[in-house]
Amino acid sequence: IGINDCTSGVRAASVSQKLWVLHFVRTSYSTLRYCVATISNLFYPKGISVGFTGPDGSGKTTVIDQIRKRLQAVYPSILLLHHRPALMGKLSSILRLAYYSTDYVCGYFIKVHPFLFKRSIIIFDRYYTDIICDSRRSSIYLSHKFLYWFGLLFIPQLRHNILLTADSQTILERKQELDKEGIDAINHKIDYLVTKKGYYKVMN
């Protein structure tokens, strides 16, 4: 009986050892395959990247929205970016603001001031106020209140600032590629500016 028990114990240990080795080999193989696939995906990603380019009004946003709606049933995570990945975030906005500010200050005294000295009329199709109101156009994503006070301190001021706008439905009828949320955000900032001296709101 003792010899049989000993033999059974040896066999059980041998089977257990073989199972452990088999498990180790399978786990190692799976881990290796995962590592190879991960490294391969870094250099040859399997995702799909698509870019749309065209003038305002060509329907880019409308087409993108339709594509996203159809693809979200299969791809739950779809990343939408404008122009660039925007890795730098706020720092990028501050650097861009510094660049624009330098252009406004230097350009004003080199190009604009001589005309004002001659008592000429100068009209800007968009000025610094556009940076305050439409962050998407300038890619400067900072608080509109901060941008207003920054401009008041550092940017040459125009005598009159016309804030030309319309209700969101009217603008959407003219520019179908825009979205209501974006228009409402711009109008909200315009309503903030119109309370300041030298700003006039005109509903077009």
C-alpha atoms as an extended CHARMM CRD file, in Angstrom:
* protein
*
       204  EXT
         1         1  ILE       CA              0.0000000000        0.0000000000        0.0000000000  PROA      1               0.0000000000
         2         2  GLY       CA              2.8470000000        2.3630000000        0.8620000000  PROA      2               0.0000000000
         3         3  ILE       CA              4.5550000000        1.7270000000       -2.4640000000  PROA      3               0.0000000000
         4         4  ASN       CA              1.2730000000        2.4220000000       -4.3610000000  PROA      4               0.0000000000
         5         5  ASP       CA              0.7270000000        5.6440000000       -2.4100000000  PROA      5               0.0000000000
         6         6  CYS       CA              4.2780000000        6.7450000000       -3.1670000000  PROA      6               0.0000000000
         7         7  THR       CA              3.8760000000        5.9230000000       -6.8780000000  PROA      7               0.0000000000
         8         8  SER       CA              0.5760000000        7.8430000000       -7.0160000000  PROA      8               0.0000000000
         9         9  GLY       CA              2.1920000000       10.8380000000       -5.3430000000  PROA      9               0.0000000000
        10        10  VAL       CA              5.0610000000       10.8150000000       -7.8470000000  PROA      10              0.0000000000
        11        11  ARG       CA              2.6190000000       10.5660000000      -10.7530000000  PROA      11              0.0000000000
        12        12  ALA       CA              0.4970000000       13.4430000000       -9.3650000000  PROA      12              0.0000000000
        13        13  ALA       CA              3.5830000000       15.5860000000       -8.9140000000  PROA      13              0.0000000000
        14        14  SER       CA              4.7340000000       14.7380000000      -12.4400000000  PROA      14              0.0000000000
        15        15  VAL       CA              1.3030000000       15.6110000000      -13.9180000000  PROA      15              0.0000000000
        16        16  SER       CA              1.1800000000       18.8300000000      -11.8810000000  PROA      16              0.0000000000
        17        17  GLN       CA              4.6660000000       19.7620000000      -13.0520000000  PROA      17              0.0000000000
        18        18  LYS       CA              3.7390000000       19.1020000000      -16.7080000000  PROA      18              0.0000000000
        19        19  LEU       CA              0.5580000000       21.1900000000      -16.3600000000  PROA      19              0.0000000000
        20        20  TRP       CA              2.5440000000       24.0420000000      -14.7850000000  PROA      20              0.0000000000
        21        21  VAL       CA              5.1140000000       23.9130000000      -17.5930000000  PROA      21              0.0000000000
        22        22  LEU       CA              2.3370000000       23.8520000000      -20.2030000000  PROA      22              0.0000000000
        23        23  HSD       CA              0.6150000000       26.8110000000      -18.5230000000  PROA      23              0.0000000000
        24        24  PHE       CA              3.9190000000       28.7120000000      -18.3730000000  PROA      24              0.0000000000
        25        25  VAL       CA              4.6100000000       28.0520000000      -22.0690000000  PROA      25              0.0000000000
        26        26  ARG       CA              1.0950000000       29.1400000000      -23.1070000000  PROA      26              0.0000000000
        27        27  THR       CA              1.2330000000       32.2780000000      -20.9440000000  PROA      27              0.0000000000
        28        28  SER       CA              4.6850000000       33.1780000000      -22.2430000000  PROA      28              0.0000000000
        29        29  TYR       CA              3.5550000000       32.6540000000      -25.8300000000  PROA      29              0.0000000000
        30        30  SER       CA              0.4400000000       34.8340000000      -25.3150000000  PROA      30              0.0000000000
        31        31  THR       CA              2.5020000000       37.5690000000      -23.6540000000  PROA      31              0.0000000000
        32        32  LEU       CA              5.0510000000       37.4620000000      -26.4630000000  PROA      32              0.0000000000
        33        33  ARG       CA              2.3000000000       37.7050000000      -29.1100000000  PROA      33              0.0000000000
        34        34  TYR       CA              0.7570000000       40.6760000000      -27.2550000000  PROA      34              0.0000000000
        35        35  CYS       CA              4.1310000000       42.4640000000      -27.0600000000  PROA      35              0.0000000000
        36        36  VAL       CA              4.8510000000       41.8690000000      -30.7480000000  PROA      36              0.0000000000
        37        37  ALA       CA              1.3590000000       43.1070000000      -31.7210000000  PROA      37              0.0000000000
        38        38  THR       CA              1.7240000000       46.2180000000      -29.5080000000  PROA      38              0.0000000000
        39        39  ILE       CA              5.1500000000       47.1040000000      -30.9190000000  PROA      39              0.0000000000
        40        40  SER       CA              3.9240000000       46.4170000000      -34.4500000000  PROA      40              0.0000000000
        41        41  ASN       CA              0.9220000000       48.6960000000      -33.8700000000  PROA      41              0.0000000000
        42        42  LEU       CA              3.2580000000       51.5320000000      -32.8200000000  PROA      42              0.0000000000
        43        43  PHE       CA              4.9700000000       51.4980000000      -36.2080000000  PROA      43              0.0000000000
        44        44  TYR       CA              2.0790000000       50.2260000000      -38.3400000000  PROA      44              0.0000000000
        45        45  PRO       CA             -1.1430000000       51.3390000000      -36.5970000000  PROA      45              0.0000000000
        46        46  LYS       CA             -4.2970000000       49.5750000000      -37.7240000000  PROA      46              0.0000000000
        47        47  GLY       CA             -6.6040000000       52.5460000000      -37.1370000000  PROA      47              0.0000000000
        48        48  ILE       CA             -7.9290000000       54.7980000000      -39.8950000000  PROA      48              0.0000000000
        49        49  SER       CA             -7.0810000000       58.5020000000      -40.1580000000  PROA      49              0.0000000000
        50        50  VAL       CA             -9.0210000000       60.7500000000      -42.5300000000  PROA      50              0.0000000000
        51        51  GLY       CA             -8.6390000000       64.4690000000      -43.2720000000  PROA      51              0.0000000000
        52        52  PHE       CA            -11.1150000000       66.8440000000      -44.9340000000  PROA      52              0.0000000000
        53        53  THR       CA             -9.9530000000       70.0730000000      -46.5620000000  PROA      53              0.0000000000
        54        54  GLY       CA            -11.9420000000       72.7150000000      -48.3910000000  PROA      54              0.0000000000
        55        55  PRO       CA            -13.2120000000       76.2970000000      -48.2270000000  PROA      55              0.0000000000
        56        56  ASP       CA            -15.8710000000       77.5100000000      -45.7890000000  PROA      56              0.0000000000
        57        57  GLY       CA            -19.2900000000       76.5190000000      -47.0400000000  PROA      57              0.0000000000
        58        58  SER       CA            -18.0980000000       73.4330000000      -48.9080000000  PROA      58              0.0000000000
        59        59  GLY       CA            -19.9410000000       71.1690000000      -46.4370000000  PROA      59              0.0000000000
        60        60  LYS       CA            -17.0110000000       69.6440000000      -44.5140000000  PROA      60              0.0000000000
        61        61  THR       CA            -18.7250000000       69.7340000000      -41.1200000000  PROA      61              0.0000000000
        62        62  THR       CA            -21.9860000000       68.3420000000      -42.5150000000  PROA      62              0.0000000000
        63        63  VAL       CA            -20.1970000000       65.4360000000      -44.2110000000  PROA      63              0.0000000000
        64        64  ILE       CA            -18.0820000000       64.7180000000      -41.1100000000  PROA      64              0.0000000000
        65        65  ASP       CA            -21.1690000000       64.7070000000      -38.8650000000  PROA      65              0.0000000000
        66        66  GLN       CA            -22.9460000000       62.2380000000      -41.1740000000  PROA      66              0.0000000000
        67        67  ILE       CA            -19.9120000000       59.9580000000      -41.3280000000  PROA      67              0.0000000000
        68        68  ARG       CA            -19.5040000000       60.0040000000      -37.5370000000  PROA      68              0.0000000000
        69        69  LYS       CA            -23.1630000000       59.1060000000      -37.0010000000  PROA      69              0.0000000000
        70        70  ARG       CA            -22.8610000000       56.0800000000      -39.2980000000  PROA      70              0.0000000000
        71        71  LEU       CA            -19.5070000000       54.8830000000      -37.9720000000  PROA      71              0.0000000000
        72        72  GLN       CA            -20.2730000000       55.2310000000      -34.2470000000  PROA      72              0.0000000000
        73        73  ALA       CA            -22.3720000000       52.0350000000      -34.4110000000  PROA      73              0.0000000000
        74        74  VAL       CA            -19.1490000000       50.1280000000      -35.1820000000  PROA      74              0.0000000000
        75        75  TYR       CA            -16.4510000000       52.4470000000      -33.7800000000  PROA      75              0.0000000000
        76        76  PRO       CA            -17.6750000000       53.8370000000      -30.4270000000  PROA      76              0.0000000000
        77        77  SER       CA            -14.5700000000       56.0260000000      -30.0070000000  PROA      77              0.0000000000
        78        78  ILE       CA            -14.0540000000       58.4840000000      -32.8690000000  PROA      78              0.0000000000
        79        79  LEU       CA            -11.6590000000       61.3660000000      -32.2530000000  PROA      79              0.0000000000
        80        80  LEU       CA            -12.4510000000       64.6400000000      -34.0230000000  PROA      80              0.0000000000
        81        81  LEU       CA             -9.6940000000       67.2770000000      -34.2040000000  PROA      81              0.0000000000
        82        82  HSD       CA             -9.4960000000       70.6760000000      -35.8820000000  PROA      82              0.0000000000
        83        83  HSD       CA             -6.3460000000       71.5860000000      -37.8180000000  PROA      83              0.0000000000
        84        84  ARG       CA             -3.8880000000       69.8120000000      -35.4700000000  PROA      84              0.0000000000
        85        85  PRO       CA             -3.7130000000       67.5410000000      -32.4100000000  PROA      85              0.0000000000
        86        86  ALA       CA             -3.2590000000       70.5740000000      -30.0550000000  PROA      86              0.0000000000
        87        87  LEU       CA             -0.8390000000       68.7550000000      -27.7630000000  PROA      87              0.0000000000
        88        88  MET       CA              0.4540000000       71.9800000000      -26.2160000000  PROA      88              0.0000000000
        89        89  GLY       CA             -2.9910000000       73.0640000000      -24.9680000000  PROA      89              0.0000000000
        90        90  LYS       CA             -2.9780000000       76.3390000000      -23.0090000000  PROA      90              0.0000000000
        91        91  LEU       CA              0.7460000000       76.8780000000      -23.6290000000  PROA      91              0.0000000000
        92        92  SER       CA              0.1110000000       76.8150000000      -27.3620000000  PROA      92              0.0000000000
        93        93  SER       CA             -2.6880000000       79.3780000000      -26.9260000000  PROA      93              0.0000000000
        94        94  ILE       CA             -0.4290000000       81.6640000000      -24.8670000000  PROA      94              0.0000000000
        95        95  LEU       CA              2.4120000000       81.4300000000      -27.4080000000  PROA      95              0.0000000000
        96        96  ARG       CA             -0.0150000000       82.1350000000      -30.2520000000  PROA      96              0.0000000000
        97        97  LEU       CA             -1.4620000000       85.0890000000      -28.3170000000  PROA      97              0.0000000000
        98        98  ALA       CA              2.0800000000       86.4580000000      -27.7800000000  PROA      98              0.0000000000
        99        99  TYR       CA              2.7910000000       86.1600000000      -31.5140000000  PROA      99              0.0000000000
       100       100  TYR       CA             -0.4620000000       87.8640000000      -32.5110000000  PROA      100             0.0000000000
       101       101  SER       CA              0.0100000000       90.5820000000      -29.8890000000  PROA      101             0.0000000000
       102       102  THR       CA              3.4680000000       91.4110000000      -31.2330000000  PROA      102             0.0000000000
       103       103  ASP       CA              1.9930000000       91.6920000000      -34.7230000000  PROA      103             0.0000000000
       104       104  TYR       CA             -0.8420000000       93.9240000000      -33.4940000000  PROA      104             0.0000000000
       105       105  VAL       CA              1.4480000000       96.2540000000      -31.5420000000  PROA      105             0.0000000000
       106       106  CYS       CA              4.2630000000       96.5490000000      -34.1030000000  PROA      106             0.0000000000
       107       107  GLY       CA              1.9510000000       96.4980000000      -37.1090000000  PROA      107             0.0000000000
       108       108  TYR       CA             -0.2710000000       99.1780000000      -35.5770000000  PROA      108             0.0000000000
       109       109  PHE       CA              2.5410000000      101.6800000000      -35.1570000000  PROA      109             0.0000000000
       110       110  ILE       CA              4.2230000000      100.8520000000      -38.4810000000  PROA      110             0.0000000000
       111       111  LYS       CA              1.1570000000      100.5320000000      -40.7430000000  PROA      111             0.0000000000
       112       112  VAL       CA             -1.8840000000      101.9750000000      -38.9750000000  PROA      112             0.0000000000
       113       113  HSD       CA             -0.5810000000      104.9430000000      -37.0120000000  PROA      113             0.0000000000
       114       114  PRO       CA              0.7780000000      106.8300000000      -40.0720000000  PROA      114             0.0000000000
       115       115  PHE       CA             -2.6780000000      106.6500000000      -41.6760000000  PROA      115             0.0000000000
       116       116  LEU       CA             -4.3210000000      107.9070000000      -38.4910000000  PROA      116             0.0000000000
       117       117  PHE       CA             -1.7990000000      110.7420000000      -38.3900000000  PROA      117             0.0000000000
       118       118  LYS       CA             -3.0020000000      111.7830000000      -41.8660000000  PROA      118             0.0000000000
       119       119  ARG       CA             -6.6100000000      111.7270000000      -40.5820000000  PROA      119             0.0000000000
       120       120  SER       CA             -7.4640000000      108.7920000000      -42.8300000000  PROA      120             0.0000000000
       121       121  ILE       CA            -10.0960000000      106.1300000000      -42.1740000000  PROA      121             0.0000000000
       122       122  ILE       CA             -8.9500000000      102.5820000000      -41.4060000000  PROA      122             0.0000000000
       123       123  ILE       CA            -11.3210000000       99.6160000000      -41.5180000000  PROA      123             0.0000000000
       124       124  PHE       CA            -10.4180000000       96.1780000000      -40.2000000000  PROA      124             0.0000000000
       125       125  ASP       CA            -12.1820000000       93.0840000000      -41.4860000000  PROA      125             0.0000000000
       126       126  ARG       CA            -11.8090000000       91.4100000000      -38.0740000000  PROA      126             0.0000000000
       127       127  TYR       CA             -9.5160000000       92.7470000000      -35.3940000000  PROA      127             0.0000000000
       128       128  TYR       CA             -8.3780000000       91.5580000000      -31.9680000000  PROA      128             0.0000000000
       129       129  THR       CA            -12.0450000000       91.2630000000      -30.9730000000  PROA      129             0.0000000000
       130       130  ASP       CA            -12.2760000000       88.2480000000      -33.3110000000  PROA      130             0.0000000000
       131       131  ILE       CA             -9.7410000000       86.4510000000      -31.0990000000  PROA      131             0.0000000000
       132       132  ILE       CA            -11.9560000000       87.1780000000      -28.0960000000  PROA      132             0.0000000000
       133       133  CYS       CA            -15.1800000000       86.0510000000      -29.7580000000  PROA      133             0.0000000000
       134       134  ASP       CA            -14.1600000000       83.1530000000      -32.0120000000  PROA      134             0.0000000000
       135       135  SER       CA            -11.4960000000       80.9990000000      -30.3800000000  PROA      135             0.0000000000
       136       136  ARG       CA            -11.8060000000       78.2980000000      -33.0500000000  PROA      136             0.0000000000
       137       137  ARG       CA            -10.7260000000       80.6490000000      -35.8170000000  PROA      137             0.0000000000
       138       138  SER       CA             -7.5950000000       81.8420000000      -33.9950000000  PROA      138             0.0000000000
       139       139  SER       CA             -6.9650000000       78.5690000000      -32.0740000000  PROA      139             0.0000000000
       140       140  ILE       CA             -6.4660000000       80.6370000000      -28.9010000000  PROA      140             0.0000000000
       141       141  TYR       CA             -8.5250000000       78.7990000000      -26.2970000000  PROA      141             0.0000000000
       142       142  LEU       CA             -8.3760000000       81.1770000000      -23.3420000000  PROA      142             0.0000000000
       143       143  SER       CA            -11.0990000000       82.8520000000      -21.2930000000  PROA      143             0.0000000000
       144       144  HSD       CA            -12.8240000000       85.6590000000      -23.2050000000  PROA      144             0.0000000000
       145       145  LYS       CA            -12.7030000000       87.8250000000      -20.0670000000  PROA      145             0.0000000000
       146       146  PHE       CA             -8.9430000000       87.3340000000      -19.7650000000  PROA      146             0.0000000000
       147       147  LEU       CA             -8.4950000000       88.1000000000      -23.4760000000  PROA      147             0.0000000000
       148       148  TYR       CA            -10.5570000000       91.2990000000      -23.1440000000  PROA      148             0.0000000000
       149       149  TRP       CA             -8.4870000000       92.6560000000      -20.2520000000  PROA      149             0.0000000000
       150       150  PHE       CA             -5.2460000000       91.5120000000      -21.9010000000  PROA      150             0.0000000000
       151       151  GLY       CA             -6.2330000000       93.4150000000      -25.0520000000  PROA      151             0.0000000000
       152       152  LEU       CA             -7.2090000000       96.4790000000      -23.0290000000  PROA      152             0.0000000000
       153       153  LEU       CA             -3.7470000000       96.5480000000      -21.4570000000  PROA      153             0.0000000000
       154       154  PHE       CA             -1.5080000000       95.5620000000      -24.3660000000  PROA      154             0.0000000000
       155       155  ILE       CA             -3.2970000000       95.7880000000      -27.7480000000  PROA      155             0.0000000000
       156       156  PRO       CA             -3.7950000000       99.1560000000      -29.5110000000  PROA      156             0.0000000000
       157       157  GLN       CA             -7.4600000000      100.0710000000      -29.2120000000  PROA      157             0.0000000000
       158       158  LEU       CA             -9.7130000000      101.0300000000      -32.1030000000  PROA      158             0.0000000000
       159       159  ARG       CA            -12.0950000000      103.9270000000      -31.6270000000  PROA      159             0.0000000000
       160       160  HSD       CA            -15.1540000000      101.9000000000      -32.6690000000  PROA      160             0.0000000000
       161       161  ASN       CA            -15.7230000000       98.1420000000      -32.6440000000  PROA      161             0.0000000000
       162       162  ILE       CA            -18.7920000000       96.9170000000      -34.5320000000  PROA      162             0.0000000000
       163       163  LEU       CA            -20.0030000000       93.5130000000      -33.3420000000  PROA      163             0.0000000000
       164       164  LEU       CA            -21.9730000000       92.2780000000      -36.3310000000  PROA      164             0.0000000000
       165       165  THR       CA            -24.1000000000       89.2010000000      -35.6490000000  PROA      165             0.0000000000
       166       166  ALA       CA            -27.4790000000       87.5280000000      -36.0680000000  PROA      166             0.0000000000
       167       167  ASP       CA            -29.4930000000       84.8800000000      -34.2430000000  PROA      167             0.0000000000
       168       168  SER       CA            -28.1830000000       81.3410000000      -34.5490000000  PROA      168             0.0000000000
       169       169  GLN       CA            -30.9980000000       80.1610000000      -36.8520000000  PROA      169             0.0000000000
       170       170  THR       CA            -30.3220000000       82.9460000000      -39.3730000000  PROA      170             0.0000000000
       171       171  ILE       CA            -26.5890000000       82.2250000000      -39.3960000000  PROA      171             0.0000000000
       172       172  LEU       CA            -27.2210000000       78.4840000000      -39.7870000000  PROA      172             0.0000000000
       173       173  GLU       CA            -29.3510000000       79.1800000000      -42.8670000000  PROA      173             0.0000000000
       174       174  ARG       CA            -26.4260000000       81.1060000000      -44.3920000000  PROA      174             0.0000000000
       175       175  LYS       CA            -23.6140000000       78.8170000000      -43.2220000000  PROA      175             0.0000000000
       176       176  GLN       CA            -24.8250000000       75.2470000000      -42.8620000000  PROA      176             0.0000000000
       177       177  GLU       CA            -21.3740000000       73.9640000000      -41.9470000000  PROA      177             0.0000000000
       178       178  LEU       CA            -21.4970000000       75.8230000000      -38.6200000000  PROA      178             0.0000000000
       179       179  ASP       CA            -23.1360000000       74.4550000000      -35.4650000000  PROA      179             0.0000000000
       180       180  LYS       CA            -25.6140000000       76.1120000000      -33.1170000000  PROA      180             0.0000000000
       181       181  GLU       CA            -23.4230000000       75.6410000000      -30.0240000000  PROA      181             0.0000000000
       182       182  GLY       CA            -20.5130000000       77.4730000000      -31.6550000000  PROA      182             0.0000000000
       183       183  ILE       CA            -22.7160000000       80.3450000000      -32.8300000000  PROA      183             0.0000000000
       184       184  ASP       CA            -24.3180000000       80.6820000000      -29.3920000000  PROA      184             0.0000000000
       185       185  ALA       CA            -20.8600000000       80.7420000000      -27.7780000000  PROA      185             0.0000000000
       186       186  ILE       CA            -19.7470000000       83.5680000000      -30.0840000000  PROA      186             0.0000000000
       187       187  ASN       CA            -22.9570000000       85.5310000000      -29.4440000000  PROA      187             0.0000000000
       188       188  HSD       CA            -22.4860000000       85.0660000000      -25.6980000000  PROA      188             0.0000000000
       189       189  LYS       CA            -19.0140000000       86.6510000000      -25.9350000000  PROA      189             0.0000000000
       190       190  ILE       CA            -20.4100000000       89.4460000000      -28.1050000000  PROA      190             0.0000000000
       191       191  ASP       CA            -23.0240000000       90.1420000000      -25.4060000000  PROA      191             0.0000000000
       192       192  TYR       CA            -20.1510000000       90.4030000000      -22.9130000000  PROA      192             0.0000000000
       193       193  LEU       CA            -18.1860000000       92.8410000000      -25.0840000000  PROA      193             0.0000000000
       194       194  VAL       CA            -21.1590000000       95.0870000000      -25.8730000000  PROA      194             0.0000000000
       195       195  THR       CA            -21.2490000000       96.0980000000      -22.1960000000  PROA      195             0.0000000000
       196       196  LYS       CA            -17.7670000000       97.6120000000      -22.6110000000  PROA      196             0.0000000000
       197       197  LYS       CA            -16.9270000000      101.0830000000      -23.9020000000  PROA      197             0.0000000000
       198       198  GLY       CA            -16.3870000000      101.3870000000      -27.6590000000  PROA      198             0.0000000000
       199       199  TYR       CA            -18.2630000000       98.2040000000      -28.6320000000  PROA      199             0.0000000000
       200       200  TYR       CA            -21.5160000000       98.3230000000      -30.6080000000  PROA      200             0.0000000000
       201       201  LYS       CA            -23.7090000000       95.3160000000      -31.3750000000  PROA      201             0.0000000000
       202       202  VAL       CA            -25.5560000000       95.2620000000      -34.7030000000  PROA      202             0.0000000000
       203       203  MET       CA            -28.0420000000       92.5150000000      -35.5180000000  PROA      203             0.0000000000
       204       204  ASN       CA            -27.6660000000       91.8140000000      -39.2400000000  PROA      204             0.0000000000
